[in-house]
Amino acid sequence: MMNLTFDELGNEERELLNEAEKAITDAYNPYNSQARIGAAVRTKSNKIIAGSNIANVSSTVNLCAERAAFAAANAEGHRDIIALAIIGTDGDGVIEDPIMPCGVCRQFMEEYLTINGGDISVICSNSAKSKIIKTSLKELLPLPYAGSSEKK
Ligand SMILES: [Zn+2]
């Protein structure tokens, strides 16, 4: 895990984070937290696909931006995800610390490691892109649930 600033990211990482930031405008959250999160994934073939969070009156039904981006990629036939970037705001305010994937998203993304092998690079940013954590899914979920039955 590395703490970085935006300028310390590589070109592709900055591009991915900027696309995640654009996706914030599509976020839907009229409820209390008003968190508006954007995420973007990069495929092995260098395609970038973004998603944003979709809140629900029943908060357990909320869809995080990360899973929305993965689902959007899936809808375009891409499961070869190699990188993810996340950024967001809190209503009209800023989020001071980098936004980290929740436990549900970590387990959701773990499935892609099973599909693809390898790892997924994860860039987590605060609203201002001044505090960024660069990590990976394996680092975020070192001992994932592996299931109790074989894949068919
Ligand atoms: Zn999540």
Residues whose N, C-alpha, C, O or C-beta is under 5 A from the ligand:
A	BS01	ZN	C64 P101 C102 C105
